[in-house]
Amino acid sequence: MKKFFFKGTYGLDKFSKLLLVIGVLFLINSKSILFGIIIIGYAIWRSLSHNIEGRKRELMTFESYIKNLNYKLKKIKLKGIFGNSAQGIRTSFNKMKDKKHHVVVSCPKCSQKLRLPKKKGAIIVTCTKCSTEFKIKT
């Protein structure tokens, strides 16, 4: 009767592959060979494990962590922490040009910001958000 050793094992997943790559990178560095061997050993142990549910939970935790990390990096990039991008400079320049011809006012009811043309005298404005009408001089 033949028993297959790999039958019912978890197998390689994204996390195990990443661990293998990190372990190999540590092996290349001569000062951290032991750490690389430990990481590769853990990756092999994960892939040969028969506790499939436990490995799936580890994978879900890993993927959740990576997703949160990507979200935070995109948020930081959008805020412009890495310096003024060309688009940010262009937007600032356009806002300065726009101040010559338009004025921004707030709705008295809902505080929605509205962009109105300058030098039109007293006009009746309808808020786009709450449909409140109010009179304002531009």
C-alpha positions in Angstrom: 0.0 0.0 0.0 1.5 3.3 -1.1 1.1 6.4 0.9 1.7 9.7 -0.8 3.6 12.1 1.5 2.4 15.3 -0.2 -1.2 14.2 -0.2 -3.3 16.5 2.0 -0.5 19.1 2.5 -1.1 22.8 2.2 1.3 23.6 -0.7 2.9 26.8 -1.8 1.0 30.1 -1.5 1.9 33.8 -1.8 3.2 34.0 1.7 5.4 30.9 1.5 6.8 32.1 -1.8 7.6 35.5 -0.3 9.2 33.8 2.7 11.4 31.7 0.3 12.5 34.8 -1.6 13.3 36.7 1.6 15.2 33.6 2.9 17.3 33.4 -0.2 18.1 37.1 0.0 19.3 36.6 3.6 21.4 33.6 2.4 23.1 35.9 -0.1 24.2 38.2 2.7 27.0 36.4 4.5 26.2 37.9 7.9 22.7 36.5 8.1 22.9 33.0 6.7 21.3 31.4 9.9 18.3 33.8 9.7 17.9 32.9 6.0 17.9 29.2 6.7 15.3 29.6 9.5 13.0 31.6 7.2 13.3 29.0 4.4 12.7 26.2 6.9 9.5 28.0 8.0 8.4 28.4 4.4 8.9 24.7 3.7 7.2 23.7 6.9 4.2 25.9 5.9 3.9 24.3 2.5 4.2 20.7 3.9 1.8 21.4 6.8 -1.4 19.3 7.1 -3.1 22.0 9.1 -4.8 23.6 6.1 -7.1 25.9 8.0 -4.3 27.3 10.1 -2.3 28.1 7.0 -5.3 29.7 5.3 -5.8 32.0 8.4 -2.1 33.0 8.2 -2.5 33.7 4.5 -5.6 35.8 5.1 -3.8 37.8 7.8 -0.8 38.3 5.5 -3.0 39.5 2.6 -5.0 41.8 4.9 -1.7 43.3 6.1 -0.5 43.9 2.6 -3.8 45.4 1.5 -3.7 47.9 4.5 -0.1 48.7 3.7 -1.0 49.4 0.0 -3.9 51.6 1.1 -1.7 53.6 3.5 1.0 54.1 0.9 -1.5 55.3 -1.7 -3.0 57.7 0.9 0.4 59.1 1.7 1.2 59.5 -2.0 -2.0 61.3 -2.6 -1.5 63.7 0.2 1.8 64.7 -1.4 4.1 64.1 1.6 6.9 63.3 -0.8 7.1 66.9 -2.0 5.2 69.1 -4.4 4.4 67.2 -7.5 3.9 68.9 -10.9 0.2 68.4 -10.6 0.1 70.0 -7.2 2.0 73.0 -8.5 -0.3 73.2 -11.5 -3.4 73.0 -9.3 -2.1 75.8 -7.1 -1.4 78.0 -10.1 -4.9 77.4 -11.6 -6.5 78.3 -8.2 -4.5 81.6 -8.2 -5.6 82.4 -11.8 -9.2 81.5 -10.9 -9.3 84.0 -8.0 -9.3 86.8 -10.5 -12.6 85.8 -12.1 -14.5 83.8 -9.4 -15.3 83.9 -5.7 -16.1 81.0 -3.4 -19.0 81.4 -1.0 -20.6 79.0 1.5 -24.3 78.2 1.6 -25.8 79.7 4.8 -27.9 76.5 5.4 -25.6 73.5 4.7 -22.1 75.2 4.3 -21.7 73.8 0.8 -19.0 75.8 -1.0 -20.2 77.4 -4.2 -18.0 79.0 -7.0 -19.6 82.2 -8.4 -18.4 84.7 -11.1 -17.1 88.0 -9.8 -18.5 91.5 -10.8 -22.0 90.3 -11.5 -23.6 92.5 -8.9 -26.4 91.2 -6.6 -27.4 87.7 -7.8 -29.7 85.0 -6.5 -27.9 81.7 -5.9 -29.4 78.3 -5.6 -27.3 75.8 -3.5 -26.6 72.6 -5.5 -26.7 70.5 -2.3 -29.8 71.6 -0.4 -31.6 73.8 -3.0 -31.6 76.9 -0.7 -31.9 80.2 -2.5 -30.1 83.2 -1.2 -29.0 86.6 -2.5 -25.4 87.6 -2.6 -23.3 90.4 -4.0 -20.3 89.4 -6.1 
